[in-house]
Amino acid sequence: LPLVSFLIGVPSQGEFLVEISGTTVTITCPFEDEGIRWDLSGTAEDTRERKFIIKDHDSAPANLTCSLGNKKRQLYLNARVCANCEELDALTVAGIITADLLITLGVLILVYYFSKGRKGRASAAGDSRPRGQKTQRPPPVPNPDYEPIRKGQREVYAGLERRGI
């Protein structure tokens, strides 16, 4: 899809029309009469036609001027073109986006129903405890390898002081 940084819409009084197809850029001057003189980045070309065609445009920015007598219009063209691009109309792009959204919605619905069914079967077969409010667990049983410090027995642990490292 060709990218156009600067494009002035439908040709009317004082507006250019820029058309891009592949690497060919066609510019239509806003003046209605014949005998138009085109100036492309300092190079004058006397074409006498309203349309100026740039074949094999290299995507470099260009300053264009079309003049008729003492009337002059200028255009800064910054258009990126490519040789192997495909042009898509709005209907095709809308169709692609719609199809993508429908496929995504279908996948979401399938994932929802498969996950819903799997959750129901797993909870019925695997969990036998009654459902209800969560009860608090009792504190863990103390490890018998460690003896708690009681009042009056501190001398047992008195030899365990910090050592300088």
Solvent accessible surface area in square Angstrom, and as a share of the most:
residue,aa,sasa,rsa
1,L,115,0.57
2,P,31,0.20
3,L,111,0.55
4,V,52,0.30
5,S,81,0.52
6,F,78,0.33
7,L,98,0.49
8,I,49,0.25
9,G,43,0.42
10,V,120,0.69
11,P,46,0.29
12,S,64,0.41
13,Q,157,0.70
14,G,31,0.30
15,E,63,0.28
16,F,4,0.02
17,L,47,0.23
18,V,10,0.06
19,E,80,0.36
20,I,24,0.12
21,S,68,0.44
22,G,24,0.23
23,T,34,0.20
24,T,44,0.26
25,V,0,0.00
26,T,23,0.13
27,I,0,0.00
28,T,7,0.04
29,C,0,0.00
30,P,5,0.03
31,F,12,0.05
32,E,124,0.56
33,D,84,0.43
34,E,125,0.56
35,G,22,0.21
36,I,0,0.00
37,R,120,0.44
38,W,0,0.00
39,D,44,0.23
40,L,41,0.21
41,S,72,0.46
42,G,70,0.67
43,T,82,0.48
44,A,51,0.39
45,E,67,0.30
46,D,87,0.45
47,T,48,0.28
48,R,136,0.50
49,E,102,0.46
50,R,62,0.22
51,K,103,0.43
52,F,10,0.04
53,I,92,0.46
54,I,22,0.11
55,K,148,0.63
56,D,118,0.61
57,H,16,0.07
58,D,113,0.58
59,S,34,0.22
60,A,45,0.35
61,P,77,0.49
62,A,12,0.09
63,N,91,0.46
64,L,1,0.00
65,T,18,0.10
66,C,0,0.00
67,S,17,0.11
68,L,29,0.15
69,G,81,0.78
70,N,149,0.76
71,K,104,0.44
72,K,120,0.51
73,R,86,0.31
74,Q,137,0.61
75,L,6,0.03
76,Y,104,0.39
77,L,0,0.00
78,N,46,0.24
79,A,0,0.00
80,R,156,0.57
81,V,21,0.12
82,C,42,0.25
83,A,88,0.68
84,N,135,0.69
85,C,40,0.24
86,E,133,0.60
87,E,100,0.45
88,L,81,0.40
89,D,84,0.44
90,A,87,0.67
91,L,146,0.73
92,T,57,0.33
93,V,53,0.31
94,A,51,0.40
95,G,39,0.37
96,I,103,0.52
97,I,99,0.50
98,T,73,0.42
99,A,48,0.37
100,D,84,0.44
101,L,115,0.57
102,L,113,0.56
103,I,118,0.60
104,T,67,0.39
105,L,96,0.48
106,G,31,0.30
107,V,79,0.46
108,L,109,0.54
109,I,83,0.42
110,L,106,0.53
111,V,89,0.51
112,Y,123,0.47
113,Y,134,0.51
114,F,142,0.59
115,S,62,0.40
116,K,114,0.48
117,G,34,0.33
118,R,165,0.60
119,K,152,0.64
120,G,43,0.42
121,R,170,0.62
122,A,67,0.52
123,S,47,0.30
124,A,87,0.68
125,A,95,0.73
126,G,69,0.66
127,D,52,0.27
128,S,115,0.74
129,R,178,0.65
130,P,126,0.79
131,R,190,0.69
132,G,69,0.66
133,Q,174,0.77
134,K,200,0.85
135,T,121,0.70
136,Q,176,0.78
137,R,220,0.80
138,P,110,0.69
139,P,115,0.72
140,P,123,0.78
141,V,139,0.80
142,P,114,0.72
143,N,78,0.40
144,P,127,0.80
145,D,120,0.62
146,Y,164,0.62
147,E,96,0.43
148,P,86,0.54
149,I,101,0.51
150,R,128,0.47
151,K,203,0.86
152,G,67,0.64
153,Q,68,0.30
154,R,172,0.63
155,E,122,0.55
156,V,99,0.57
157,Y,67,0.25
158,A,60,0.46
159,G,74,0.71
160,L,142,0.71
161,E,137,0.61
162,R,240,0.88
163,R,215,0.78
164,G,86,0.83
165,I,220,1.12
